[in-house]
Amino acid sequence: MSDIEVPANLADMVRARAKTRGDAVVYEFEGRQTSFAQFDVLTNRVANALQAQGVKPRERIAYLGKNSDIYFELLMGAIKANMVMAPVNWRLAGPEIAFIVEDCKAPVLFVGPEFTGLIDRIRPQLPDVRTFIATEGSAPGFLNYTAWRDAQSGDDPKVDIERKDIAIQLYTSGTTGKPKGAMLSHANFLNLVEAGKDERPDWNKWTQDDVSLVAMPIFHIGGSGWGVMGLYHGAKGVIAREFDPTRILDFFEQSGITKLFMVPAAMQFVVRQPRARQVDFSRLKYMLYGASPIPAALLKECIEVFKCGFVQMYGMTETTGTIVALPPEDHVEGLDRMRSAGKALPGIELAILDVNGNRLPPSEVGEIATRSGSNMVGYWNLPEATARTLGADGWLRTGDAGYLDKDGYLYIHDRIKDMIISGGENIYPAEVESAICDHPDVAEVAVIGIPDEKWGEAVKAIVVMKQGKSATATDIINFTRERIAGFKTPKSVDFIEALPRNPSGKILRRHLRDPYWEGKERQVN
């Protein structure tokens, strides 16, 4: 909708939509519908309640919960008070959750009903949290969210906000084993919708009749960013508490979804549902997908079943989401471009760099770098990590290897860093290795990603045992599960006598990976 007036910040966006879309539904969640006008008042109450709680401008608040309309109330309420939302990945283990909540120094933690017991167990590890609030229902030791919110005035808090202020802090898995908080500003989000809005392709246009499904988790940019995008355009967002393939089909039937974003692993679960071929998808205009490449056979099956336009997207948390897209017209079987991630969106610059940071010509593989107004401000309290990723010249190094063809299409070749992407989740070997090394029988370990039909990649641990010790693969997997999130634990374990190393002692991970990827066109699945 190019006729939308550009707001000065995300708080003004909420106010503006309340004026132009008042009685229309902004979010629908489990039978509850909220209008744009109601949402404006509720977010005012949240902002006033946070101020009353003693939270100061630019401080972080944390949310540990599944997708909910309450999350978006909290996000926009915090934004109106010029505070920063830090959603926490609820799939993480207790110690990982405690690390994030403490790292962002949140004085208030909002907790979904599934996680109040977990928080009770790790409270001693959360000394900075002054107030715990249960988002649904009541729990001992937690304030009740609705009562807390509704005790405050619905008047606008009228807090000054600059475009460069941080709106949200999303945590990404860290190469050093600790997650990093990527700080995304109001300007980062608004740039996505403002850049090149007059030359926007049809798939990237919204109307007020659109109904978008917010199915990806809000602790990812694919959840939070997608939910904000619909709000910006005055469209209705239907929120799925979590990704359940059978429920997703219900949403198509009951809510008339017109567009959604999914990761390929999720698409596979939905399309393989026995009744997927009986559902009426006639309202569905576009399915946007990304976070990991899609197998050609799966894409073909999805095109047959969903009968809509498909758009592949490439981006990362640090770029506020999508920077490259492959449009529906390039989704043609046999077309070479189908192997690409697409072309840069308007306002996005791409470059392929060699190890010295020099630009490479078309068809030469190097590190993918990008520059735009949507590149993050930096990592929270990590100046060195920020400097390694984001140059003073504004170029952000993605850590992915690829090349550009002569027409500007980006082909992703491999990952420069050792990151594994399983089901759209980023997993860093260092983090998994650290957990396995705590096992008393393990001498050393290397973790790699191997091809997996269901998840794209699966985590494999290659372990060297201590002399005379004999733990089993199951022992090691179970031991790891107590320390890190389930999706990071190895799916399989191999035992070898010694890890391959180069003369300087660095593990030759590629030697371990290569046999599993033999015959594959690229080293990402």
Number of C-alpha atoms within 10 A of each C-alpha: 16 16 7 13 11 15 16 14 21 24 25 16 21 24 21 21 24 21 12 13 17 18 13 19 21 27 28 19 16 11 6 8 18 18 17 27 21 18 25 27 20 25 30 30 26 30 33 24 22 23 16 11 14 11 19 14 18 17 18 26 26 26 25 26 26 23 23 22 23 20 21 20 21 26 26 29 29 30 29 31 28 24 26 29 28 26 28 24 22 20 16 16 16 18 14 18 23 19 15 22 26 16 17 22 17 24 22 22 24 26 25 20 16 14 15 22 12 13 19 13 10 13 13 10 16 20 13 17 17 12 14 22 22 25 26 15 13 15 15 10 12 18 17 18 19 16 9 17 20 14 12 17 16 19 14 17 17 13 12 10 22 13 16 13 20 25 29 27 27 25 25 21 16 18 17 12 16 16 19 24 24 26 25 26 27 21 23 25 26 21 18 23 19 17 17 15 17 12 12 16 12 10 16 16 15 20 13 14 10 21 26 27 28 29 24 25 22 26 23 21 23 27 20 21 20 22 26 21 19 24 22 23 20 29 24 27 28 28 22 22 19 16 18 13 17 14 14 18 20 12 15 20 15 8 16 19 24 20 23 21 23 22 23 26 23 21 19 21 16 20 20 15 12 9 11 17 13 9 13 14 19 14 16 20 18 22 22 22 24 23 23 24 22 19 15 13 8 17 17 13 15 20 15 12 17 20 15 19 17 22 22 28 26 23 20 18 21 26 26 24 23 22 25 23 23 25 21 17 9 17 20 11 11 9 10 10 17 17 20 24 22 24 22 20 21 19 16 20 15 20 25 25 21 15 8 6 13 11 16 16 15 16 14 15 19 26 26 27 23 23 20 20 20 25 28 24 21 22 24 17 13 12 11 11 15 18 13 10 18 24 12 8 7 16 18 24 20 19 17 18 20 23 24 24 15 10 8 14 20 28 21 24 19 18 17 14 13 19 22 24 22 24 19 22 19 17 25 25 25 19 20 26 22 18 18 28 17 14 16 11 18 18 16 18 24 22 25 24 27 22 18 13 12 14 19 22 21 24 24 21 24 22 24 18 20 14 9 6 11 11 13 12 18 13 11 22 18 13 16 23 18 14 20 22 19 16 17 25 26 25 14 15 17 12 14 11 10 13 19 15 12 8 6 6 9 10 15 13 15 11 12 18 17 13 10 14 16 10 9 11 10 11 18 20 23
